[in-house]
């Protein structure tokens, strides 16, 4: 997983709003989780996925 820093300023030196920072962080997190899911699916894991329960 990459450890990226999010710059606190945008283009012309204006500070980003908290909402914009959170949206960017959520987008990065979503991309990382999607990549992890693809890796796990490719590994052929037979265990229950996130949000799934074992029956038995």
Secondary structure as the mmCIF struct_conf table of DSSP 4:
data_model
#
loop_
_struct_conf.conf_type_id
_struct_conf.id
_struct_conf.beg_label_comp_id
_struct_conf.beg_label_asym_id
_struct_conf.beg_label_seq_id
_struct_conf.end_label_comp_id
_struct_conf.end_label_asym_id
_struct_conf.end_label_seq_id
HELX_LH_PP_P HELX_LH_PP_P1 UNK A 5 UNK A 7
BEND BEND1 UNK A 8 UNK A 8
STRN STRN1 UNK A 9 UNK A 10
TURN_TY1_P TURN_TY1_P1 UNK A 11 UNK A 13
STRN STRN2 UNK A 14 UNK A 15
HELX_LH_PP_P HELX_LH_PP_P2 UNK A 16 UNK A 17
HELX_RH_AL_P HELX_RH_AL_P1 UNK A 18 UNK A 42
TURN_TY1_P TURN_TY1_P2 UNK A 43 UNK A 44
BEND BEND2 UNK A 47 UNK A 47
TURN_TY1_P TURN_TY1_P3 UNK A 50 UNK A 51
#
